Amino acid sequence: MMKIGTVVVNVSDSRRAAEFWSKALGYAVRGGSIPENESVVLLASANDGPGMTLDEDDRMHLDLHVDSGEELVAQVERLIDLGAHRVEWHYPDDASFVVLADTEGNLFCVVNVGS
């Protein structure tokens, strides 16, 4: 089953944004402290909602999580059939995600979070 895993938000100051959003939503910083020179990931305390990634470089987008490589392939094909299209992207060698754009051109990722 595919679900919204994280909402990636472009910010100019990760630390300031993390302080605001963690207090606003009652989310906790993954790992307990704000990392230096990395995106900050905030997680719902009861795991009852999507996480929030605060990134100073990336555009705002959704990360849709799936549990296996097979499901990744199936969901990407299904989304393309619904009108999404693949986006040219520089993928790392060990990429576990595919970048797509919706019918309006908004980017989103389908991410294999399984083993």
Beta strands, then each sheet from edge to edge (+ up, - down):
strand 1: 3-10
strand 2: 27-29
strand 3: 40-44
strand 4: 51-55
strand 5: 61-66
strand 6: 85-86
strand 7: 97-101
strand 8: 107-112
sheet 1: 2+ 3- 4+ 1+ 5- 8- 7+ 6-
end
